[in-house]
Structure formats: C-alpha cells, structure tokens
Amino acid sequence: MIKLMKSTFYEEQKTKDVLCEFIQKTNRLSMGKKCLEFEKKFAKYQGRKHAIFFNSGSSANLALLASIRDIGNLYMNDEVAFSAVTWATNVMPIIQNNFTPVPIDVNIDNLNMCEDQLATKIKQTNIKVVFLTNLLGFSSNIKRIAKLCKKHNIILLEDNCESLGSIVDKKKLGNFGLASTFSFFVGHHLSTIEGGMVCTDNAILAEALRMTRAHGWSRDVQDETLKNNLKVSNYISDFHENYTFYALGYNLRPTELNAVIGLEQLKYIEQMNNKREENFQIFSKCIKRNKDISRFNLTHMDFVSNFAFPVLFNNEETMRMYACKFRDAGVEVRPIVGGNIVAQPFFNQHRCGHVYPNADKIANCGFYLPNNPELTVNEIKVICELLK
C-alpha cells in the first residue's frame, strides 16, 4: 500500500533515539525550555518575530481568533471570511468565537480563495477578517488579496497548515498577513505527532496568544503591556499574581516531548520540502496529456511545498473510475481536504442559500494522492503510470 504518509517522522529511528535520550535525562515533560527553543527556531525559519507553540494546528486557529478578539480587534458577530474548500477547524473557531462566517468560493485552477469573489463580498458585507487557507501547498493570488485587505482595513490571516515552505514572490506563505497558523500533526510537512504554531510580528498579539493558550493567566507573558491593559485593579498581590486570569483561555499547551521532536524534525525541513516539490513537478508532468484531468496554474509561485497531490477530473463518474483504479493498485486516495466545507453538516445553520460551484466541483470530482518525502522511485513510477 502506498500511503499518504509512511512514517510518524522523517528519519524516524534517529528522531526516536533523540526523544528516548531526552526522556531519560530530563526532569520536566510539561511545557518548558524545549518549547521555547522550538518557538525561537521555528520563528527564525519562518522569518517572523514571534512563534507560539500549541498542542495542535486546530488549537492554533481557535486561539488566534480568540486572541484577536481579546486585544480589541474583533467583536461578537463581526464577519470573518474564509475559503470554501478547507478543513473544518479553520471554520469552526469562527463560529465558536461567536463571529459570523462568510464563505468565499475558490479558484478551480489553484484550489484557493478566489480574489474576485472576495472583492465582491467585501462590497456586499462588512468583513473584518479574511482567514484564508493555503491549500495543499498551493496559493491564490495572495498579493492581490493582501492589497484588498489593506485597502479596506481588513485583518488578513493565513491558515498555512498545509503549505509550510511554499513561496510566492520570494516570500514564504504565512508571511502575508497579521498572523498565520501551522499544523505539525502526523503526515504534515513537519510532525511532532500533535502540535501547531501561530507566527506573527505583532508583540501584543503574541502575548495574548500565550494567555489564551494557558487558562488566560499571565505567567508566560514577557511584556507587561497587555496585562496592564486588562487589569481591573491597579494592585494584584504577588501572592495572587500567578493565579490571576486576565482573559478567556483554554489549556492548549504542548509538551516538551512535542518540542524535542519538532527541533529534530526542523533539521530536515528543507530536505523534506525539496522532495515534496520534486515529486509535485514529476506528477504534474504526468497529467499534462491526460484529457480527463484538469490542469493547475501555479506560475505565480516560486516554490510549491506540496502537502498531497490533488487530481481534479472533468466529472464525478470519471473521478470514481480513477479512484477505484488507484485503490486497486494499492495507492491511498482521499477527498480533497474537507471538500466544500459549507456543505458539511456542522455548517447547516449558516448556509443562507448561497452556492459555491467551484467548491462543489472540487468536492465531487477530485481526490488527492500521496506526496511525501519518503516515496521510493518505484512508488513514484506506479503513481505516474496511473496518472498517465
């Protein structure tokens, strides 16, 4: 079976050895110095000032929206736009934080948020935040989206959980807005088993994220500005300070174990991403002469750190035929992320009768197949023959 992801980690045995050695020597496994070290090194890799480590990418999304609310940039019922093809936990935090979700259809040729649709929605609604998803390592015309947001004073956020390392106009995805989120779940570009990150250059937002991550208290806060803004009393005794809760929070903390794995995997990140991009180019060439398969237009991208290779067919019947063909050959295939997320049961009460034809087509006529850095030459040949 050619699976979407073979191992829990890249260079799995070496990573397990490092983890075992750490467990034997450390006297602390809960969030501590290793988490801080991973945050600093990941921020440097991404090219951001701050990185805040969470127990999952989904938690990172939840905390990011909650923290933007806590620093006074969002209010209850404010409208938050999102990509109609995404993962559920990009949308659920919008609803969970009592904001109003506004779906935006996607482009067929890059699977990402349609900038024309967004421009139209901005005229029709009062969008305060655009939380776009950089799907499968791909990008929309993100420079135009960033300009639209700047022009209309809209906060731009990127869910970059599937696009770690992708580059547009010499800039890594995840660096075009106020903040971005990343997932380190097994099978993603970098695995810490479970884990996620928020990156930003905004110091106040970074402190709010640290509060939100751990109960709403301030003991992880390094700058007193946010804490002082949230105080209802000018004096809180030293005895009570560590148990004073300044904001609505959760327990979304990672562990030192996750951080140790992350630090080890970060050593291989360029190697892993280069292999994903190389595989992507090979698969892209294979589909060029296949009239059953749509072509993607990613000429605006400098580097595609592909999460999994999406295949979009002309109709649903053809898709089902190919899905059977791949499965019979022992190749794992899945629907393209969450498909049209607006059609998912949890979103029922928010549909409002709108239609999203491109998202529907991607949901009904597409699937994705393995692209991971451990694919062998033989496995790539099998996939190429099926794609041809």
ZIWO-V705810 format. One record per pair of residues at least 4 apart in sequence whose ideal C-beta (glycine too) atoms are under 8 Angstrom apart, sorted by the first residue. I is the first residue (numbers start at 1). J is the second residue. D is the distance in Angstrom with one decimal. If there is no record, write none. Layout:
# ZIWO-V705810
{{I:J:D} {I:J:D}}
This chain:
# ZIWO-V705810
{{1:330:4.9} {1:331:7.8} {1:332:6.5} {2:330:6.0} {2:331:4.6} {2:332:6.4} {2:370:5.5} {2:375:7.5} {2:379:5.0} {2:382:6.6} {2:383:6.9} {3:332:5.0} {3:370:6.3} {4:187:6.0} {4:308:6.0} {4:332:5.3} {4:334:6.9} {4:368:8.0} {4:369:7.7} {4:370:4.9} {4:372:6.8} {5:186:6.6} {5:187:3.8} {5:370:7.5} {5:372:5.1} {5:374:8.0} {6:372:6.3} {6:374:4.6} {7:12:4.5} {7:374:6.3} {8:12:6.1} {8:186:5.5} {8:191:6.1} {8:193:6.6} {9:15:4.3} {9:16:7.6} {9:191:5.3} {9:261:6.6} {9:264:7.6} {9:265:6.0} {10:15:7.6} {10:191:7.6} {10:265:6.3} {10:268:4.9} {10:271:7.7} {10:272:5.4} {10:373:6.0} {10:374:7.2} {11:15:5.9} {11:264:8.0} {11:268:6.1} {12:16:6.2} {13:17:6.4} {14:18:6.6} {14:264:7.3} {15:19:6.4} {15:261:6.1} {15:264:4.8} {15:265:6.7} {16:20:6.2} {17:21:6.4} {18:22:6.5} {18:260:6.6} {18:264:5.0} {19:23:6.4} {19:257:6.7} {19:260:5.7} {19:261:6.1} {19:264:7.6} {20:24:6.5} {21:25:6.4} {22:26:5.6} {22:34:7.8} {22:256:7.6} {22:257:7.7} {22:260:4.8} {23:29:7.6} {23:257:7.4} {26:256:6.6} {28:32:5.0} {28:33:7.9} {28:256:6.2} {29:255:5.8} {29:256:5.2} {29:257:6.1} {30:253:7.4} {30:255:6.1} {30:256:6.7} {31:35:4.8} {31:53:7.9} {31:214:8.0} {31:253:4.6} {31:254:6.0} {31:255:6.4} {31:256:6.7} {32:36:7.4} {32:256:5.5} {33:37:6.3} {33:256:7.7} {34:38:6.3} {34:256:4.5} {34:259:3.9} {34:260:5.4} {34:263:6.9} {35:39:6.4} {35:53:5.2} {35:254:5.9} {35:255:7.8} {35:256:6.3} {35:258:7.6} {35:259:4.4} {36:40:6.5} {37:41:6.4} {37:259:6.8} {37:263:6.4} {38:42:5.9} {38:53:6.0} {38:259:4.1} {38:262:4.6} {38:263:5.3} {38:266:7.5} {39:43:6.2} {39:50:7.9} {39:51:4.4} {39:52:6.5} {39:53:5.1} {39:197:7.5} {40:44:6.6} {40:51:7.3} {41:45:6.5} {41:263:6.6} {41:266:5.9} {42:46:6.1} {42:51:4.6} {42:53:7.7} {42:182:8.0} {42:197:5.9} {42:199:7.5} {42:262:7.2} {42:266:6.7} {43:48:5.1} {43:49:6.6} {43:50:6.1} {43:51:3.7} {43:199:6.4} {45:266:6.5} {45:269:6.7} {46:51:6.8} {46:172:6.3} {46:174:6.1} {46:175:7.0} {46:180:8.0} {46:199:5.0} {47:172:6.2} {47:175:6.0} {48:174:7.8} {48:175:6.7} {48:199:4.0} {48:200:6.3} {48:201:5.8} {49:200:7.3} {49:201:4.5} {49:203:7.3} {49:206:7.8} {50:199:6.8} {50:200:5.3} {50:201:6.9} {50:202:7.5} {50:203:6.8} {50:205:7.9} {50:206:3.8} {51:197:5.4} {51:198:7.2} {51:199:5.0} {52:60:7.9} {52:63:7.8} {52:197:6.7} {52:198:4.8} {52:199:8.0} {52:206:6.1} {52:209:4.4} {52:210:6.0} {52:213:6.6} {53:195:6.9} {53:196:7.6} {53:197:5.7} {53:254:5.0} {53:258:7.6} {53:259:6.7} {53:262:7.8} {54:59:4.4} {54:60:4.5} {54:63:6.3} {54:195:7.0} {54:196:4.3} {54:197:6.6} {54:198:6.9} {54:213:6.2} {54:252:5.0} {54:253:7.6} {54:254:6.2} {55:59:5.3} {55:194:5.9} {55:195:6.6} {55:196:7.1} {55:252:5.3} {55:253:6.2} {55:254:5.0} {55:255:8.0} {55:258:7.5} {56:60:7.0} {56:183:6.9} {56:185:6.7} {56:194:5.3} {56:195:6.5} {56:196:4.8} {56:252:7.7} {57:61:6.8} {57:89:7.4} {57:161:4.4} {57:181:5.9} {57:182:6.1} {57:183:2.7} {57:184:7.1} {57:185:6.4} {57:188:7.7} {57:195:7.7} {57:196:3.6} {57:197:7.8} {58:62:6.6} {58:89:3.7} {58:92:7.9} {58:93:8.0} {58:183:7.6} {58:196:7.0} {59:63:6.0} {59:196:5.8} {59:213:7.9} {59:250:7.4} {59:252:4.1} {60:64:6.2} {60:181:4.2} {60:182:6.9} {60:183:7.5} {60:196:3.8} {60:197:6.1} {60:198:4.9} {60:252:8.0} {61:65:6.9} {61:89:5.7} {61:90:5.9} {61:93:4.8} {61:131:7.9} {61:159:6.4} {61:181:5.3} {61:196:7.9} {62:66:6.3} {62:89:7.5} {62:92:7.8} {62:93:4.3} {62:96:6.6} {62:97:7.6} {62:250:7.3} {62:252:7.3} {63:67:5.8} {63:198:6.7} {63:209:5.6} {63:212:4.4} {63:213:5.9} {63:250:7.1} {63:252:5.8} {64:68:6.6} {64:93:7.7} {64:157:6.5} {64:179:5.8} {64:181:6.0} {64:198:5.3} {64:209:6.9} {65:69:6.6} {65:74:7.2} {65:80:7.3} {65:93:4.9} {65:94:6.5} {65:97:4.8} {65:99:6.9} {65:129:7.8} {65:131:7.5} {66:70:6.3} {66:93:7.6} {66:97:5.6} {66:212:5.1} {66:248:6.6} {67:71:6.6} {67:205:6.0} {67:208:3.8} {67:209:4.8} {67:211:7.5} {67:212:4.9} {68:73:4.9} {68:74:4.9} {68:129:7.2} {68:155:6.8} {68:178:7.8} {68:205:6.9} {68:208:7.8} {69:73:7.3} {69:74:4.5} {69:75:7.1} {69:97:6.1} {70:208:5.0} {70:211:7.3} {70:212:6.8} {70:230:7.9} {70:247:4.7} {70:248:7.1} {71:204:5.6} {71:205:6.2} {71:208:5.1} {71:226:7.1} {73:128:8.0} {73:155:6.4} {74:78:5.1} {74:80:7.8} {74:97:7.9} {74:99:6.6} {74:128:6.1} {74:129:6.5} {74:155:7.7} {76:98:4.7} {76:99:7.4} {77:98:6.8} {77:99:6.9} {77:100:5.5} {78:99:5.3} {78:100:6.7} {78:126:7.9} {78:128:4.4} {78:129:7.2} {79:99:7.1} {79:100:4.7} {79:101:8.0} {79:102:5.0} {79:125:5.4} {79:126:5.7} {79:127:4.9} {79:128:5.9} {79:129:7.9} {80:94:4.7} {80:99:4.6} {80:100:6.8} {80:101:6.2} {80:102:6.5} {80:127:7.3} {80:128:6.7} {80:129:4.5} {80:130:7.7} {80:131:5.8} {81:102:4.4} {81:103:7.6} {81:104:5.3} {81:118:6.6} {81:121:6.3} {81:127:4.9} {81:129:7.0} {81:130:4.7} {81:131:6.9} {81:132:7.9} {82:86:6.3} {82:90:6.0} {82:91:5.7} {82:94:6.5} {82:101:6.4} {82:102:7.2} {82:103:6.3} {82:104:6.8} {82:130:7.8} {82:131:4.9} {82:132:7.1} {82:133:7.2} {82:341:8.0} {83:90:7.4} {83:103:7.8} {83:104:6.2} {83:106:5.8} {83:112:6.5} {83:113:4.5} {83:132:5.4} {83:133:4.3} {83:135:7.0} {84:103:4.5} {84:104:6.2} {84:105:5.1} {84:106:5.7} {84:340:5.9} {84:341:6.2} {84:342:5.5} {84:356:4.5} {84:358:7.6} {84:359:3.9} {85:106:4.9} {85:111:6.1} {85:112:8.0} {85:133:7.5} {85:135:6.3} {85:336:6.8} {85:337:6.2} {85:338:7.2} {85:339:6.8} {85:340:6.5} {85:341:6.7} {85:358:8.0} {85:359:5.0} {85:362:5.3} {85:363:7.4} {86:90:4.4} {86:91:6.5} {86:133:4.1} {86:135:6.9} {86:159:6.9} {86:337:6.4} {86:338:5.9} {86:341:5.3} {87:133:7.3} {87:159:7.7} {87:161:7.2} {87:337:5.6} {87:338:5.0} {87:341:7.6} {88:92:5.6} {88:338:5.5} {88:341:6.5} {88:344:6.5} {88:346:6.7} {89:93:6.8} {90:131:6.6} {90:133:5.5} {90:159:4.8} {90:341:7.7} {91:95:6.9} {91:101:6.0} {91:341:5.6} {91:347:6.9} {92:96:5.8} {92:346:7.0} {93:97:5.8} {94:99:4.9} {94:100:7.8} {94:101:4.6} {94:131:7.0} {95:99:7.4} {95:101:6.1} {95:350:7.2} {99:129:7.7} {101:347:7.7} {101:350:5.4} {102:121:6.2} {102:125:5.9} {102:127:6.0} {103:341:7.4} {103:342:4.9} {103:354:6.9} {103:356:6.3} {103:359:7.9} {104:113:5.3} {104:114:6.4} {104:117:5.1} {104:118:5.1} {104:121:6.0} {104:130:7.9} {104:132:8.0} {105:114:5.3} {105:117:4.9} {105:356:4.4} {105:357:7.0} {105:358:5.0} {105:359:5.7} {106:110:7.9} {106:111:5.8} {106:112:5.7} {106:113:5.9} {106:114:5.6} {106:135:7.8} {106:140:7.6} {106:356:7.9} {106:358:5.2} {106:359:5.8} {106:362:7.0} {107:111:7.0} {107:112:6.1} {107:113:7.6} {107:114:4.9} {107:140:6.2} {107:358:6.8} {108:294:6.7} {108:312:7.2} {108:358:5.2} {108:361:6.7} {108:362:7.4} {109:294:7.6} {109:295:7.3} {109:296:5.7} {109:297:4.2} {110:138:5.1} {110:139:6.7} {110:140:5.8} {110:296:6.0} {110:297:6.3} {110:298:6.1} {111:135:4.9} {111:136:6.5} {111:138:5.5} {111:296:7.5} {111:310:6.4} {111:336:7.1} {111:362:6.3} {112:132:7.1} {112:133:7.1} {112:134:6.6} {112:135:5.4} {112:138:5.6} {112:139:6.0} {112:140:3.6} {112:142:8.0} {113:117:7.5} {113:118:6.2} {113:130:7.8} {113:132:4.6} {113:133:7.3} {113:140:4.8} {113:145:6.6} {114:118:6.6} {114:140:7.0} {114:358:7.1} {115:119:6.4} {115:140:6.2} {115:141:4.9} {115:144:4.7} {115:145:5.3} {115:148:6.9} {116:120:6.6} {117:121:6.4} {118:122:6.3} {118:130:6.8} {118:145:6.3} {118:148:6.3} {119:123:7.1} {119:148:6.0} {120:124:6.4} {121:125:5.6} {121:127:6.5} {122:127:5.7} {122:148:6.5} {122:152:5.6} {122:154:7.3} {127:152:7.6} {127:154:5.7} {128:154:6.4} {128:155:6.6} {129:154:6.6} {129:155:4.5} {129:156:7.8} {129:157:6.3} {130:145:6.7} {130:149:5.6} {130:154:5.7} {130:155:7.3} {130:156:5.2} {130:157:7.0} {130:177:7.9} {131:157:4.5} {131:158:7.9} {131:159:6.4} {132:140:7.0} {132:142:7.5} {132:145:6.6} {132:156:7.4} {132:157:7.4} {132:158:6.0} {132:159:7.0} {133:158:7.9} {133:159:4.4} {133:161:7.9} {133:162:7.6} {134:138:6.8} {134:139:5.6} {134:142:7.6} {134:158:5.9} {134:159:6.9} {134:160:5.1} {134:162:6.6} {134:163:3.8} {134:166:6.7} {134:173:4.8} {134:174:7.4} {135:162:6.0} {135:163:7.5} {135:336:8.0} {135:337:6.2} {136:162:5.3} {136:163:7.4} {136:306:6.3} {136:307:4.6} {136:308:6.0} {136:310:5.7} {136:336:7.6} {136:337:7.1} {136:368:6.8} {137:162:6.3} {137:163:4.8} {137:165:7.9} {137:166:5.0} {137:276:7.1} {137:280:7.4} {137:304:5.2} {137:305:4.7} {137:306:4.0} {137:307:5.0} {138:163:7.2} {138:166:7.5} {138:296:7.2} {138:298:6.2} {138:301:7.5} {138:304:6.9} {138:306:7.8} {139:163:7.2} {139:166:6.4} {139:168:5.1} {139:173:5.8} {139:298:7.5} {139:300:7.2} {139:301:5.7} {140:145:6.3} {141:145:6.5} {141:300:6.6} {142:146:6.2} {142:158:8.0} {142:168:5.8} {142:173:7.2} {142:176:5.2} {143:147:6.6} {143:168:7.1} {143:169:6.2} {143:176:7.5} {144:148:6.4} {145:149:6.4} {145:156:6.9} {145:176:7.7} {146:150:6.4} {146:156:5.8} {146:176:4.9} {146:177:6.8} {147:151:6.2} {148:152:6.4} {148:154:7.4} {149:154:4.1} {149:155:7.1} {149:156:4.2} {149:177:7.3} {150:154:7.9} {155:177:7.2} {155:178:5.3} {156:176:6.5} {156:177:3.2} {156:178:6.2} {157:177:5.3} {157:178:6.2} {157:179:5.6} {157:180:6.8} {157:181:7.7} {158:173:6.5} {158:174:5.3} {158:176:6.2} {158:177:5.3} {158:179:7.7} {158:180:4.0} {158:181:7.3} {159:180:7.4} {159:181:5.4} {160:164:6.5} {160:173:5.4} {160:174:3.8} {160:180:4.6} {160:181:6.3} {160:182:5.6} {161:181:6.1} {161:182:5.8} {161:183:3.6} {161:188:6.8} {161:196:7.4} {162:183:7.6} {162:188:7.2} {162:307:4.1} {162:337:7.6} {163:173:4.7} {163:174:7.2} {163:305:6.3} {163:307:7.0} {164:174:7.6} {164:182:5.9} {164:188:7.3} {164:189:4.0} {164:190:6.3} {164:269:7.5} {164:273:7.2} {164:305:6.1} {165:172:6.9} {165:189:6.3} {165:269:6.9} {165:270:7.8} {165:273:3.8} {165:276:7.9} {165:303:7.0} {165:305:3.5} {166:172:7.1} {166:173:4.6} {166:301:6.7} {166:303:6.0} {166:304:5.9} {166:305:4.4} {167:171:6.6} {167:172:5.6} {167:173:7.1} {167:301:6.9} {167:302:4.2} {167:303:4.0} {167:305:8.0} {168:173:6.4} {168:176:7.9} {168:300:6.3} {168:301:5.4} {168:302:6.4} {169:300:7.8} {169:302:7.0} {170:302:6.3} {171:175:5.3} {171:176:6.9} {173:180:7.7} {174:180:3.6} {174:182:7.0} {174:199:6.1} {175:180:7.1} {175:199:7.9} {178:200:6.3} {178:202:6.2} {178:205:7.0} {179:198:5.7} {179:199:6.5} {179:200:3.9} {179:202:7.1} {179:205:6.3} {180:198:7.2} {180:199:5.3} {180:200:7.6} {181:196:6.4} {181:197:7.0} {181:198:5.5} {181:199:8.0} {182:196:6.0} {182:197:4.4} {182:198:7.8} {182:199:7.1} {183:188:5.0} {183:195:7.6} {183:196:5.2} {184:188:6.0} {184:190:5.4} {184:191:5.8} {184:192:4.1} {184:193:7.9} {184:194:7.4} {184:195:3.6} {184:196:6.2} {184:197:7.2} {184:258:7.5} {184:262:6.3} {184:265:8.0} {185:191:7.0} {185:193:7.6} {185:194:6.1} {185:195:7.2} {185:196:7.9} {186:191:5.0} {186:193:6.0} {186:194:8.0} {187:191:7.0} {187:372:7.8} {188:307:7.1} {189:269:7.2} {189:272:6.3} {189:273:6.5} {189:276:7.3} {189:305:6.4} {189:307:6.9} {190:262:6.8} {190:265:4.9} {190:266:6.7} {190:269:5.8} {190:272:7.3} {191:261:7.2} {191:265:6.3} {192:254:7.4} {192:258:4.2} {192:259:7.4} {192:261:4.6} {192:262:4.4} {192:265:7.0} {193:258:6.6} {193:261:6.6} {194:254:7.8} {194:258:6.7} {195:254:5.5} {195:258:4.7} {195:262:6.4} {198:209:5.5} {200:205:5.2} {200:206:5.8} {200:209:7.7} {202:206:6.5} {203:207:6.7} {203:223:6.0} {203:225:7.9} {204:208:6.5} {204:223:7.7} {204:225:6.4} {204:226:5.5} {205:209:6.3} {206:210:6.8} {207:211:6.6} {207:221:5.0} {207:222:7.1} {207:223:5.5} {207:225:7.3} {207:226:4.4} {207:227:7.7} {208:212:6.2} {208:226:5.9} {208:247:7.0} {209:213:6.2} {210:214:6.9} {210:220:4.4} {210:221:5.7} {210:222:8.0} {211:216:5.4} {211:217:6.8} {211:218:6.3} {211:220:7.6} {211:221:6.5} {211:226:7.3} {211:246:6.0} {211:247:5.0} {211:249:5.9} {212:216:6.8} {212:247:6.6} {212:248:7.5} {212:249:5.0} {212:250:6.6} {212:252:7.3} {213:220:7.4} {213:249:7.2} {213:250:7.2} {213:251:8.0} {213:252:4.8} {213:253:5.9} {214:219:7.4} {214:220:5.8} {214:249:6.4} {214:251:6.7} {214:252:7.6} {214:253:5.7} {215:245:6.1} {215:249:4.5} {215:250:7.4} {215:251:6.3} {216:245:4.4} {216:246:5.8} {216:247:4.3} {216:248:5.7} {216:249:3.0} {217:242:7.0} {217:243:7.0} {217:244:6.4} {217:245:5.3} {217:246:6.9} {217:249:7.1} {218:227:4.8} {218:241:7.4} {218:244:6.7} {218:246:5.7} {219:241:7.9} {219:242:5.2} {221:226:6.7} {221:227:5.7} {224:228:5.5} {225:229:6.5} {226:230:6.4} {226:246:7.8} {227:231:6.7} {227:246:5.9} {230:246:4.2} {230:247:6.2} {231:236:7.1} {231:246:7.4} {236:240:5.6} {236:241:5.6} {236:244:5.4} {237:241:7.0} {240:244:5.7} {245:249:6.9} {254:258:4.4} {254:259:6.4} {255:259:7.3} {256:260:6.2} {257:261:6.7} {258:262:6.2} {259:263:6.3} {260:264:6.7} {261:265:6.1} {262:266:6.1} {263:267:7.7} {265:269:6.9} {268:272:5.4} {269:273:6.1} {270:274:6.1} {271:275:6.6} {271:373:7.1} {272:276:6.5} {272:373:4.3} {273:277:6.4} {273:303:7.8} {273:305:4.4} {274:278:6.2} {275:279:6.4} {275:373:3.8} {275:375:7.9} {276:280:6.3} {276:305:5.5} {276:306:5.0} {276:307:7.6} {276:371:5.7} {276:372:7.3} {276:373:6.0} {277:281:6.6} {277:303:6.0} {277:304:5.5} {277:305:6.0} {277:306:6.6} {278:282:6.7} {279:283:6.3} {279:306:7.1} {279:309:7.4} {279:371:4.8} {279:372:8.0} {279:375:6.1} {279:380:6.6} {280:284:6.1} {280:304:5.3} {280:306:3.9} {280:309:6.4} {280:371:6.1} {281:285:6.7} {281:304:8.0} {282:286:6.8} {282:380:6.2} {282:384:6.7} {283:287:6.9} {283:309:4.8} {283:371:7.0} {283:383:6.7} {283:384:7.0} {283:387:6.2} {284:288:7.3} {284:296:7.5} {286:290:7.6} {286:383:7.8} {286:384:4.5} {286:387:4.1} {286:388:5.5} {287:293:4.6} {287:295:7.3} {287:311:7.1} {287:387:5.2} {287:388:7.8} {288:295:7.4} {289:388:7.3} {290:387:6.6} {290:388:6.3} {291:314:7.9} {292:313:5.6} {292:314:6.0} {292:318:5.2} {292:322:7.2} {293:311:5.8} {293:312:6.8} {293:313:6.1} {293:314:8.0} {293:387:7.4} {294:312:4.3} {294:313:7.2} {294:314:7.2} {296:310:7.8} {298:304:5.9} {306:371:5.1} {307:371:7.2} {308:334:7.8} {308:368:4.2} {308:369:6.7} {308:370:6.6} {308:371:5.4} {309:368:6.0} {309:369:5.3} {309:370:7.4} {309:371:4.6} {309:383:8.0} {310:336:5.3} {310:366:6.0} {310:367:7.6} {310:368:4.5} {311:322:7.2} {311:366:6.2} {311:367:6.0} {311:368:6.9} {311:369:6.6} {311:387:7.2} {312:336:7.7} {312:361:7.4} {312:362:6.4} {312:365:6.0} {312:366:4.2} {313:318:4.3} {313:319:4.2} {313:322:6.4} {313:365:4.9} {313:366:6.6} {314:318:5.7} {314:365:7.1} {315:319:7.2} {315:365:6.1} {316:320:6.4} {316:364:4.9} {316:365:5.4} {317:321:6.6} {318:322:6.4} {318:365:7.5} {319:323:6.1} {319:364:7.3} {319:365:4.8} {319:366:6.5} {319:367:6.6} {320:324:6.6} {321:325:6.5} {322:326:6.3} {322:367:7.8} {322:386:7.7} {323:327:6.3} {323:333:5.6} {323:367:5.7} {324:328:6.1} {325:329:6.6} {325:386:6.2} {326:331:4.3} {326:333:4.9} {326:367:7.9} {326:369:6.4} {326:386:5.7} {327:331:7.0} {327:332:7.9} {327:333:6.6} {329:382:6.3} {329:386:5.9} {330:382:7.9} {331:369:5.9} {331:370:6.8} {331:382:6.8} {331:383:6.2} {331:386:6.6} {332:369:7.2} {332:370:6.2} {333:367:4.5} {333:368:6.8} {333:369:5.0} {334:367:6.2} {334:368:6.0} {335:339:5.2} {335:363:6.8} {335:366:7.4} {335:367:6.0} {335:368:7.8} {336:362:5.3} {336:363:7.1} {336:366:4.6} {336:367:6.4} {336:368:5.5} {337:368:7.8} {338:344:6.5} {339:343:6.9} {339:344:7.6} {339:359:7.3} {339:362:6.7} {339:363:3.2} {339:364:7.9} {340:344:7.8} {340:356:5.8} {340:359:3.8} {340:360:5.2} {340:362:7.1} {340:363:4.3} {341:347:6.5} {341:359:7.6} {342:347:5.4} {342:350:7.8} {342:351:6.2} {342:354:7.4} {342:356:5.7} {342:359:6.8} {343:347:7.4} {343:359:7.8} {343:360:7.3} {343:363:6.8} {347:351:6.4} {355:360:7.6} {356:360:6.1} {357:361:6.4} {358:362:6.5} {359:363:6.3} {360:364:6.0} {361:365:5.3} {361:366:7.6} {362:366:5.1} {369:383:6.4} {370:375:6.5} {370:379:7.7} {370:383:7.2} {371:375:7.2} {375:379:4.8} {375:380:5.4} {375:383:7.8} {376:380:7.0} {377:381:6.5} {378:382:6.7} {379:383:6.5} {380:384:6.1} {381:385:6.4} {382:386:6.7} {383:387:6.3} {384:388:6.4}}
